[in-house]
């Protein structure tokens, strides 16, 4: 008998495998309702095994208690076993984060266990066919990039059924070759599927007032909403884009494009992005190819309203308009087809020309040079010039000075609502934290022994050593994602660490090391960061910002030299206009995108076919979110089941669970009983007191001082509604009410005078207060309520005896 070749064997194997796959998929598709895991077919033991314990899950390693019961929904129902099984499979793919292979193994283990030990086993279907069935409802379009540089598509379905395409009269097969295609996920279809399921996200158009507190009240939004059509509401969108490397050993990068809805409440807006485009490669694709599909879709959404039903079952009709773009400098230049930031004409917002100083690209300060600001009309006239002359070459900059820095035509110009200049944010993460501040630390303070910066007897080496020791002594609240690290690890610092250092740790950590004039100069940047993030944005805020920015830019030239006049320092001049156009940076910045990019990178579980696997993952996430909102939230579940399914996530309106942890440590309880009897009720006994060492309420943790010392964090400092600071010694629950037994601090706001550059300017650091001792030893009793704010104490007694102070800090960045 003639032996088949290896290729023939593989071909036959694939053919049989594909035939069996179609057979099994068809069987699952047509499976009768009664054959799919019927509850009636279960015995009592099996039912008991899948029901969760009704007791609350422990919060920690000691006794815990949930003391605020949630009101159950009136339309709650008990799920069928089929619905419950599908929800479990969705959770495996999305909430738990398993890929298809891992989830399939988990399902197989469950099925094998039931086959062995159950009389009437519960058999879950194959998770791959479950996913394939749901993915058919979320089609993803694929665009092929041909050798000529054109994009062809869209292609949907299996890659083998793509067929071919015609390019310049030549027939070409449609193949998915690496870096030769990108994926587009229809934004309209995502809106149709998920907009009505975002039941907990209230759409808030807001009152269009003079003070700007969010992006939907800023100039770019009001310009769109000022002429609304009858019966049609205008909702605004923001584009988010960045790049992330697949892995340390991989040269591939992920280039996604996200969209967020600005009318959502900020906490929900930052946690829900729509992925609309995705490319994986070593370099960016042609911007015209990459943006054309989504720009065509956004143009349609501007004109043709979307009909949808909100959470109150009200029919609504909405158009969607892009008004903002958030990206770092290289991505901004790529998306808008302009020169990169290190070019002579590299500024995004004006025509100021850069020069060179000591090998570095420097920009002069553009204070009050409004005539040099770019406008959208410059980009439009540039596009018209190229199209009319039918010439793809760049026109001479001497003949057309307003065209300096423009290198191509971006598809974003096709969006009527988007201002390609004023719609781009000067966001603080890349400009201030990772740009200006990092440059000052690395090049200014650690780069050279500049005696004009340091205090007497302090050089670069002692400055680095002492500052590192101070940073390691700081204990931050539990809301802070990262504790401060020393300067030996500064190359690994994330943007959140630079932020915290600037607005929280800088003053106590550098007193006695840097000269007062240097500290005062950086305080300018602290105030700029504070005003631009917190809001509201008013005329007085803009006026103060312009003065502070000019003061800071002048100080850079005086203290550090002209080589520090970088691109990031220059674009700081455009920050006030950005705030007027797009609102405070606290609600419109790159931080939410960076968090999402981190999640995106974690979802990469293979080095091949990254783009399709990522889209499959996002399909799972969107579908599971819809399942949570539509089905699982209405089920009659136990508390433990709700936690397991993620219904108590901080992004859900029903997440306000108050959890307390009992204090079982040995201490003098009679002492605290005497305090409580004096302040609250003389008839109380020790049995009426329930001592707590830590509690989590409304998204904030409060702890006793003793517990904070054990955990090396600081959750024991609070600020009352009367602006008084207290340190929590004990937390007691008495007859259902929570009381904090505290000692009070004396504190006053820090005021920094700035002199010698543009006159004298007094800056009040609103969120940093200075204290040196506890006011008295008497215990104050405060009843817990929502008016108490979280603060933390930086102890500086071991810093320098000359500058020994304690600093109370109110965290404000974590609220955005």
C-alpha positions in Angstrom: 0.0 0.0 0.0 1.3 3.4 -0.9 2.2 5.4 2.2 0.8 8.9 2.4 3.1 11.9 2.8 3.2 13.9 6.0 1.4 16.9 4.4 -1.4 14.6 3.1 -1.9 13.2 6.6 -2.1 16.7 8.1 -4.6 17.7 5.4 -6.8 14.8 6.1 -6.6 15.4 9.8 -7.6 19.0 9.4 -10.5 18.0 7.2 -11.8 15.5 9.7 -11.3 17.9 12.6 -13.2 20.7 10.7 -16.1 18.3 9.9 -16.4 17.2 13.5 -16.3 20.8 14.6 -19.2 21.7 12.3 -21.1 18.6 13.5 -20.7 19.5 17.2 -21.4 23.2 16.6 -24.6 22.3 14.8 -25.6 19.9 17.6 -25.0 22.6 20.3 -27.0 25.1 18.2 -30.0 22.9 17.9 -29.9 21.4 21.4 -33.4 21.2 22.9 -34.0 23.2 26.1 -34.9 20.1 28.1 -31.6 18.4 27.3 -29.4 21.2 28.6 -28.8 20.6 32.2 -32.4 20.5 33.5 -32.8 21.4 37.1 -35.5 18.7 37.4 -33.0 16.0 36.6 -30.8 16.9 39.6 -30.9 15.1 42.9 -31.0 17.0 46.2 -27.3 16.4 46.8 -26.3 18.0 43.5 -28.5 21.0 44.1 -27.0 21.5 47.5 -23.5 21.3 46.1 -24.0 24.2 43.7 -25.8 26.5 46.1 -23.5 29.0 47.9 -23.4 29.4 51.6 -25.6 32.1 52.8 -23.2 33.3 55.4 -21.1 36.4 54.4 -17.6 35.8 53.2 -14.9 36.7 55.6 -13.3 40.1 54.9 -9.9 39.1 56.3 -8.3 36.5 58.6 -10.5 37.4 61.6 -14.2 37.8 62.2 -16.0 40.1 59.8 -19.4 41.4 59.5 -21.6 43.1 56.9 -23.8 45.5 58.7 -25.6 47.4 56.0 -28.0 45.2 54.1 -28.8 45.9 50.5 -32.4 46.3 49.4 -33.2 43.5 47.0 -34.6 44.3 43.6 -38.4 43.9 43.2 -38.0 42.0 40.0 -35.5 39.4 41.2 -35.9 35.9 39.9 -34.2 32.5 40.4 -32.0 31.6 37.5 -32.4 28.3 35.7 -29.4 26.0 35.7 -28.8 26.7 32.0 -28.6 30.5 32.7 -26.5 29.9 35.7 -24.1 27.7 33.8 -23.7 30.2 31.0 -23.0 33.0 33.5 -20.3 30.8 35.0 -18.7 30.2 31.7 -18.8 34.0 30.9 -17.1 34.6 34.3 -14.4 32.1 33.5 -13.6 33.9 30.3 -13.9 37.5 31.5 -14.1 38.0 35.3 -11.6 35.3 36.2 -9.5 36.1 33.1 -9.0 32.6 31.7 -8.3 32.2 28.0 -10.2 29.5 26.0 -7.7 26.8 26.7 -7.7 27.4 30.4 -11.4 27.7 30.6 -11.9 24.6 28.6 -9.7 22.6 31.0 -11.7 24.0 33.9 -15.0 23.0 32.4 -13.6 19.5 31.5 -12.4 19.0 35.1 -15.9 20.0 36.4 -17.6 17.6 33.9 -15.2 14.7 34.8 -15.9 15.2 38.5 -19.7 15.1 38.0 -19.5 12.0 35.7 -17.6 10.1 38.4 -19.5 11.1 41.5 -23.0 12.2 40.4 -25.9 9.9 39.7 -27.3 12.3 37.1 -24.2 14.4 36.1 -24.4 18.0 35.2 -22.5 18.4 31.9 -21.5 21.8 30.8 -21.1 22.3 27.0 -17.7 22.9 25.5 -16.7 26.4 26.2 -15.1 26.9 22.7 -18.5 26.3 21.1 -20.1 28.5 23.7 -17.7 31.3 22.7 -18.1 30.7 19.0 -21.8 30.9 19.3 -21.7 34.3 21.1 -18.9 35.7 18.9 -21.2 35.4 15.9 -23.3 38.1 17.4 -20.2 40.4 17.7 -18.7 40.4 14.2 -15.2 41.9 13.8 -14.1 43.4 10.5 -10.7 42.7 9.1 -8.8 45.1 6.7 -6.0 43.8 4.6 -3.0 46.1 3.8 -1.7 45.2 0.4 1.9 45.7 -0.8 0.9 49.0 -2.4 0.0 50.3 1.0 -3.8 50.4 0.5 -6.4 48.9 2.9 -9.0 46.5 1.5 -12.1 45.2 3.3 -14.0 44.8 5.4 -13.7 41.0 5.6 -15.8 39.1 8.1 -16.1 35.5 9.2 -13.4 32.8 8.9 -10.2 33.9 7.2 -10.4 31.0 4.8 -13.6 32.4 3.4 -12.2 35.9 2.8 -11.6 35.2 -0.9 -9.6 38.0 -2.5 -9.5 41.7 -3.5 -8.7 43.8 -6.5 -5.9 46.4 -6.3 -5.2 48.4 -9.4 -6.7 45.8 -11.6 -4.7 42.9 -10.0 -6.5 40.1 -8.1 -4.8 39.3 -4.8 -5.7 36.7 -2.2 -6.8 38.0 1.2 -4.3 36.5 3.7 -3.8 37.3 7.3 0.0 37.9 7.3 1.6 39.5 10.3 1.7 43.3 10.2 -0.3 43.2 7.0 -3.8 43.7 8.5 -5.7 45.5 11.3 -9.0 44.9 13.0 -12.0 47.2 13.3 -14.8 46.5 15.8 -18.0 48.4 14.7 -18.7 51.2 17.2 -22.3 51.5 16.2 -22.9 47.8 16.7 -21.3 48.1 20.1 -23.5 51.0 21.0 -26.6 49.2 19.9 -25.7 46.1 21.9 -24.4 47.7 25.1 -25.7 51.3 25.4 -29.1 50.2 26.8 -27.4 47.8 29.3 -25.4 50.5 31.0 -28.2 50.9 33.5 -26.1 52.2 36.4 -24.3 54.9 34.3 -26.5 57.9 34.4 -26.2 60.1 31.3 -25.6 63.6 32.6 -25.6 66.5 30.1 -25.1 69.0 33.0 -25.9 72.7 33.2 -23.8 74.7 30.8 -22.5 77.3 33.3 -19.6 79.6 33.3 -17.6 77.4 35.7 -16.3 74.2 34.0 -16.2 71.0 36.1 -16.2 68.4 33.4 -15.7 67.9 29.7 -19.4 68.1 28.8 -19.4 71.7 30.1 -16.3 72.9 28.3 -16.1 74.9 25.1 -15.8 72.1 22.6 -18.9 70.4 24.1 -21.0 73.5 24.3 -20.2 74.4 20.7 -21.7 71.0 19.6 -24.7 71.1 21.9 -25.7 74.8 21.3 -27.7 73.9 18.2 -29.5 70.6 19.1 -32.1 69.3 16.7 -35.6 68.7 18.0 -36.0 65.3 19.6 -32.3 64.5 19.0 -29.8 64.7 21.9 -26.1 65.1 21.1 -23.7 63.0 23.1 -19.9 63.6 22.9 -17.0 61.2 22.6 -13.3 61.1 23.3 -10.7 59.2 21.4 -7.9 57.5 23.4 -4.8 55.9 21.8 -1.4 54.7 22.9 1.0 51.9 22.2 2.2 49.2 24.5 5.0 46.6 24.0 3.8 43.0 23.9 6.6 41.8 26.1 10.2 42.5 27.2 11.6 40.0 24.7 9.2 40.9 21.8 9.6 43.8 19.3 5.9 43.7 18.6 3.7 46.6 19.9 -0.1 46.9 20.3 -1.7 50.0 18.8 -5.4 50.2 20.0 -7.9 52.9 19.5 -10.5 53.4 22.2 -13.6 55.6 22.5 -15.4 56.8 25.7 -18.7 58.6 26.2 -18.2 61.9 27.9 -21.7 62.2 29.4 -21.2 59.2 31.7 -20.3 59.9 35.3 -16.5 60.1 35.6 -16.1 57.0 37.7 -17.9 54.9 35.1 -16.4 56.7 32.1 -12.9 55.8 33.2 -13.7 52.1 33.6 -15.6 51.6 30.3 -13.9 52.1 26.9 -15.0 50.8 23.6 -12.2 49.2 21.6 -12.8 50.2 17.9 -9.5 49.5 16.1 -6.5 47.3 16.8 -3.2 46.8 15.1 -0.2 44.7 16.1 3.2 45.3 14.6 6.7 46.7 15.0 5.8 50.2 13.5 2.6 52.1 13.1 0.5 51.5 10.0 -0.5 54.3 7.6 -2.7 56.7 9.5 -5.1 56.9 6.6 -5.5 53.1 6.5 -5.8 52.8 10.3 -8.3 55.6 10.9 -10.4 55.5 7.7 -12.9 52.8 8.9 -13.7 54.3 12.3 -13.8 57.9 10.9 -16.3 56.8 8.3 -18.4 55.3 11.0 -18.1 58.4 13.2 -19.2 60.6 10.3 -22.3 58.4 10.0 -23.0 58.7 13.7 -22.8 62.5 13.5 -25.6 62.6 10.9 -27.7 59.5 11.4 -29.1 59.2 15.0 -29.0 56.0 17.0 -32.3 54.8 18.4 -32.0 53.1 21.8 -33.8 52.5 25.0 -32.4 53.6 28.3 -32.6 51.9 31.7 -36.0 53.5 32.4 -37.4 51.9 29.2 -37.6 55.4 27.5 -36.9 55.6 23.8 -34.1 57.9 22.9 -32.5 59.2 19.8 -28.9 60.4 19.9 -26.1 61.5 17.6 -22.5 61.1 18.7 -19.7 63.6 18.2 -16.0 63.4 18.8 -14.7 66.5 20.7 -11.5 65.3 22.4 -8.3 63.3 21.8 -6.0 61.9 24.6 -2.6 60.6 23.6 1.1 61.1 24.2 3.2 63.3 22.0 4.3 60.6 19.4 0.8 59.3 19.1 -0.7 62.8 18.8 1.7 63.6 15.9 0.9 60.2 14.2 -2.9 60.6 14.4 -2.9 64.2 13.2 -0.1 63.8 10.5 2.2 66.5 11.9 5.8 66.6 12.8 7.1 64.8 15.9 7.8 66.7 19.1 11.6 66.7 18.5 11.3 68.6 15.1 11.9 72.3 14.6 8.1 72.8 14.1 7.1 70.0 16.6 4.6 72.0 18.8 1.1 70.6 18.5 -0.6 73.9 19.2 1.5 76.8 17.8 4.1 77.7 15.1 6.9 78.6 17.6 10.1 77.3 16.1 12.5 75.3 18.2 16.3 75.6 18.4 19.2 73.5 19.7 21.1 73.9 22.9 23.9 71.6 24.0 22.5 68.9 21.7 19.0 69.2 23.0 15.9 70.5 21.2 14.6 73.5 23.1 11.5 75.7 22.6 11.3 79.4 23.6 8.4 80.4 25.8 5.4 81.4 23.8 3.8 83.7 26.3 1.1 86.0 24.7 1.9 84.8 21.1 -1.7 84.1 20.1 -1.0 85.0 16.4 1.2 81.9 16.2 -1.4 79.5 17.5 -2.5 76.9 15.0 -6.1 76.7 13.9 -8.3 74.0 12.3 -8.6 76.1 9.2 -4.8 75.7 8.7 -5.3 72.0 8.4 -8.3 72.3 6.1 -6.5 74.8 3.8 -3.5 72.4 3.7 -5.8 69.6 2.7 -7.5 71.7 0.0 -4.1 72.8 -1.4 -3.0 69.1 -1.7 -6.3 68.0 -3.3 -6.6 70.9 -5.7 -3.0 70.8 -6.9 -3.3 67.0 -7.2 0.2 66.9 -5.7 1.1 64.7 -2.8 4.3 66.6 -2.0 4.4 69.0 0.9 4.1 72.6 -0.2 7.0 74.9 0.4 7.0 76.3 4.0 8.4 79.7 2.8 5.3 80.2 0.6 2.9 78.8 3.1 4.2 79.6 6.6 1.0 78.5 8.3 1.6 74.9 6.9 4.8 74.5 8.9 4.9 71.1 10.6 2.1 69.5 8.6 3.2 66.4 6.8 -0.1 64.8 5.6 -3.9 64.7 5.7 -5.4 63.0 8.7 -8.8 61.3 8.4 -9.8 63.1 11.6 -10.3 66.2 9.4 -13.4 64.5 8.0 -15.2 64.8 11.4 -17.1 68.1 11.4 -17.4 68.2 15.2 -13.7 67.6 16.0 -11.3 70.5 16.2 -8.0 69.0 15.4 -6.2 71.7 17.4 -8.4 72.7 20.3 -9.8 69.2 20.7 -6.4 67.8 21.8 -5.6 67.7 25.5 -2.4 69.0 27.2 -2.8 66.1 29.7 -0.6 66.1 32.8 0.6 62.6 32.9 3.1 62.8 30.0 3.6 66.6 30.1 4.2 67.2 33.9 4.7 63.9 35.7 6.7 61.9 33.1 8.0 65.0 31.3 9.0 68.0 33.4 9.3 66.4 36.9 11.2 63.4 35.8 13.6 65.7 33.8 14.1 67.9 36.9 14.9 64.9 39.1 17.1 62.9 36.7 18.9 65.7 34.9 18.7 68.5 37.4 19.0 67.1 40.9 20.7 63.8 40.2 22.5 64.6 37.0 25.1 67.0 38.3 26.6 68.4 41.5 24.9 71.8 41.2 25.7 73.6 44.4 23.2 76.3 43.5 20.4 73.8 44.0 21.4 72.1 47.3 21.6 73.3 50.8 25.0 73.7 52.6 27.0 70.5 53.0 24.6 68.7 50.6 25.9 67.3 47.3 24.4 65.0 44.7 25.3 61.8 46.6 24.1 62.8 50.0 20.9 64.3 48.5 20.1 61.0 46.8 20.8 59.0 49.9 18.9 61.2 52.3 15.9 61.7 50.0 15.7 57.9 49.5 15.6 57.3 53.2 12.9 59.8 53.7 10.7 58.3 51.0 11.0 54.9 52.5 9.7 56.2 55.9 6.4 57.4 54.3 3.3 55.2 54.9 0.4 55.9 52.5 -3.3 55.2 52.7 -4.7 52.0 51.3 -6.3 54.0 48.4 -2.8 54.7 47.0 -2.0 52.1 44.5 1.8 52.4 45.1 3.9 53.2 48.1 6.9 55.5 47.5 10.2 53.8 46.3 13.7 55.1 46.7 15.7 56.8 44.0 17.7 53.7 43.2 14.5 52.5 41.5 13.5 55.7 39.9 13.9 54.3 36.4 11.0 52.0 37.3 8.8 54.7 38.7 5.3 54.8 37.2 3.5 58.1 36.5 1.4 57.7 39.7 4.6 57.7 41.7 5.8 60.9 40.2 2.4 62.4 40.8 2.4 61.4 44.5 5.9 62.7 44.9 5.0 66.1 43.4 1.7 66.8 45.2 2.2 64.9 48.4 5.7 64.1 49.4 7.8 66.8 47.8 7.6 69.5 50.5 8.5 67.3 53.6 10.9 65.1 51.6 13.1 67.9 50.3 13.1 70.4 53.1 16.7 70.8 54.3 18.1 69.3 51.1 17.1 71.7 48.4 17.5 75.4 48.8 14.2 77.3 49.7 14.2 79.1 46.3 14.3 75.7 44.5 11.5 74.4 46.6 9.5 77.5 46.0 10.0 77.1 42.3 8.8 73.5 42.2 5.8 74.6 44.4 4.7 76.6 41.3 4.4 73.2 39.4 2.5 71.7 42.4 0.0 74.5 42.3 -0.3 74.2 38.5 -1.0 70.5 38.8 -3.5 71.1 41.6 -5.5 73.8 39.8 -5.6 71.9 36.5 -6.8 68.7 38.0 -9.3 69.7 40.6 -11.4 72.4 39.0 -13.8 74.1 38.6 -12.2 76.0 35.8 -13.1 79.7 36.1 -11.7 83.0 34.9 -9.7 83.5 38.1 -8.3 80.0 37.8 -7.1 80.6 34.2 -5.6 83.9 35.2 -3.7 82.4 38.1 -2.5 79.5 35.9 -1.1 81.8 33.3 1.0 83.7 36.0 2.2 80.4 37.6 3.2 78.9 34.2 5.1 82.0 33.3 6.8 82.1 36.7 7.8 78.4 36.4 9.1 78.7 32.9 11.3 81.7 33.8 12.6 79.8 36.9 13.7 76.9 34.7 15.9 79.2 32.6 17.4 80.9 35.7 18.0 77.8 37.9 18.7 75.0 35.4 19.7 76.7 32.1 18.4 76.9 28.6 18.9 73.2 27.9 15.9 72.5 30.2 13.5 74.5 28.0 12.1 71.3 26.6 9.0 70.5 24.5 7.0 69.5 27.7 7.9 72.8 29.4 6.8 74.7 26.2 3.4 73.1 25.8 2.7 74.0 29.4 1.8 77.4 28.0 -1.1 75.9 26.2 -2.5 74.2 29.3 -5.0 77.0 30.2 -6.6 76.9 26.7 -6.8 73.1 26.9 -8.7 73.4 30.2 -11.2 75.9 28.7 -11.7 73.6 25.7 -11.9 70.2 27.4 -12.3 70.8 31.2 -10.2 69.8 34.2 -7.6 67.2 33.7 -8.8 65.2 36.7 -11.7 64.0 34.5 -9.9 64.1 31.1 -6.5 62.6 31.3 -4.4 59.5 30.2 -4.5 57.8 33.6 -7.7 55.8 32.8 -6.2 54.8 29.5 -3.0 53.7 31.1 -4.9 51.5 33.5 -6.8 50.0 30.5 -3.6 49.5 28.6 -2.2 47.6 31.5 -5.3 45.3 31.4 -4.9 45.0 27.7 -1.3 43.8 28.0 -2.2 41.3 30.7 -4.7 39.8 28.3 -1.9 38.9 25.9 -1.3 35.2 26.6 0.4 34.1 23.4 3.0 35.5 21.0 1.2 34.5 17.8 -2.1 35.8 16.5 -2.2 38.5 19.2 -4.7 40.8 17.5 -7.5 38.1 17.0 -7.0 36.8 20.6 -7.2 40.3 22.0 -10.5 41.0 20.1 -11.9 37.7 21.3 -11.0 38.8 24.9 -12.8 42.1 24.5 -15.8 40.4 23.1 -15.9 38.3 26.2 -15.6 41.3 28.4 -18.4 43.2 26.6 -20.7 40.2 26.6 -20.1 39.4 30.3 -20.7 43.0 31.3 -24.0 42.9 29.4 -24.8 39.6 31.2 -24.1 41.2 34.5 -26.3 44.2 33.9 -29.3 42.4 32.2 -29.5 39.0 33.9 -27.3 38.4 36.9 -28.1 41.6 38.7 -31.8 40.6 38.6 -31.3 37.1 40.0 -32.1 36.1 43.5 -28.6 35.3 44.6 -26.9 34.9 48.0 -24.4 37.6 49.2 -21.5 35.2 48.5 -22.7 34.6 44.9 -23.0 38.4 44.3 -19.4 38.9 45.4 -18.2 36.0 43.3 -19.9 37.3 40.1 -18.5 40.8 40.7 -21.8 42.5 41.6 -20.1 44.4 44.4 -17.5 46.0 42.2 -16.8 49.6 42.9 -18.2 50.5 39.4 -21.7 49.3 40.3 -24.3 51.4 42.1 -25.1 48.5 44.4 -21.5 48.2 45.6 -22.0 50.3 48.8 -21.4 47.5 51.2 -19.9 48.4 54.6 -17.5 45.8 55.9 -15.9 45.9 59.4 -13.2 43.8 60.9 -13.5 43.0 64.7 -10.6 43.9 66.9 -9.6 40.7 68.8 -6.3 42.0 70.1 -5.7 42.5 73.9 -6.0 46.1 75.1 -7.5 48.0 78.0 -11.2 48.0 77.0 -12.3 49.5 80.3 -10.3 52.7 79.6 -12.3 53.2 76.4 -15.5 52.4 78.1 -15.0 55.2 80.6 -14.4 57.6 77.7 -17.6 56.5 75.9 -19.7 56.7 79.1 -18.5 60.3 79.6 -19.2 61.4 76.0 -22.2 59.3 74.9 -24.2 57.4 77.6 -23.3 56.7 81.3 -25.4 53.5 81.3 -23.4 51.7 78.7 -21.6 48.4 79.6 -18.7 46.7 78.1 -21.0 44.3 76.3 -22.6 47.2 74.4 -19.3 48.0 72.7 -18.1 46.3 69.6 -14.4 47.2 68.9 -13.3 47.5 65.3 -9.7 47.7 64.0 -10.5 48.5 60.4 -13.6 49.2 58.3 -14.3 49.7 54.6 -17.2 52.1 53.9 -18.3 53.8 50.7 -15.1 53.0 49.0 -12.8 54.2 51.8 -11.0 52.4 54.5 -10.6 53.7 58.1 -8.4 52.0 60.6 -7.0 52.5 64.2 -3.5 53.8 64.6 -2.3 50.4 66.1 -3.6 48.5 63.1 -1.9 51.0 60.7 1.4 50.4 62.4 1.0 46.6 61.9 0.1 47.0 58.2 2.6 49.7 57.4 0.0 52.1 56.0 -1.8 55.2 57.3 -5.6 55.0 57.3 -6.0 56.6 60.8 -6.1 60.3 59.9 -9.4 62.0 59.2 -10.6 65.5 58.6 -14.0 66.6 59.9 -16.5 68.9 58.2 -15.2 71.8 60.3 -11.6 71.3 58.8 -10.1 69.8 62.0 -7.7 66.8 61.8 -7.9 63.8 64.1 -6.0 60.6 64.6 -8.2 57.5 65.2 -7.2 55.6 68.4 -10.2 53.3 68.5 -13.3 52.5 66.4 -16.4 51.4 68.3 -19.8 50.4 67.2 -22.6 51.1 69.8 -26.2 50.1 69.1 -25.7 50.1 65.4 -23.7 53.4 65.2 -20.0 53.8 64.5 -17.9 56.2 66.6 -14.3 57.2 66.2 -12.3 57.9 69.4 -9.7 60.3 68.3 -7.0 62.8 69.4 -7.0 66.2 67.6 -4.0 67.7 65.6 -3.3 71.4 65.3 -2.7 72.1 61.6 -2.6 75.1 59.3 -2.3 75.4 55.5 1.2 75.9 54.1 1.7 79.2 52.3 4.8 79.6 50.1 5.9 83.1 49.0 7.5 83.2 45.5 9.8 86.2 44.9 12.5 87.4 42.7 11.2 86.5 39.2 8.0 88.3 38.4 7.4 90.0 41.7 5.9 88.4 44.8 3.2 85.7 44.7 1.7 83.9 47.7 0.5 80.4 47.0 -1.7 78.5 49.4 -1.2 74.7 49.1 -4.8 73.8 49.8 -4.2 70.1 50.4 -1.0 70.1 52.5 -1.1 71.2 56.2 1.7 71.5 58.7 1.6 70.3 62.3 4.1 69.5 65.0 2.2 67.9 67.9 -1.1 66.6 69.0 -3.3 69.4 70.4 -4.1 67.7 73.7 -4.4 64.3 75.3 -8.1 64.4 75.7 -10.0 61.9 73.6 -12.6 63.3 71.2 -15.6 61.2 70.2 -16.8 61.6 66.5 -19.8 59.8 65.1 -19.0 58.3 61.7 -20.8 59.9 58.7 -20.1 60.7 55.1 -18.6 64.1 55.9 -15.4 62.7 57.2 -12.5 62.8 54.7 -9.4 60.7 54.5 -6.0 62.2 55.2 -2.6 60.9 56.0 0.4 62.0 58.1 4.0 62.3 56.9 6.2 62.2 60.0 9.4 64.2 59.3 10.9 64.2 62.8 13.7 62.0 61.7 14.4 64.1 58.6 16.4 67.1 59.7 16.2 68.6 63.2 16.3 72.1 61.8 13.1 71.4 59.7 11.4 68.9 62.0 7.7 69.1 61.1 4.8 66.8 60.5 2.7 67.2 57.4 -1.0 66.3 57.1 -2.1 65.7 53.5 -5.5 65.4 51.9 -5.4 63.1 48.9 -7.3 64.6 46.0 -6.0 62.9 42.9 -7.5 59.5 43.9 -10.9 61.0 43.7 -10.6 61.5 39.9 
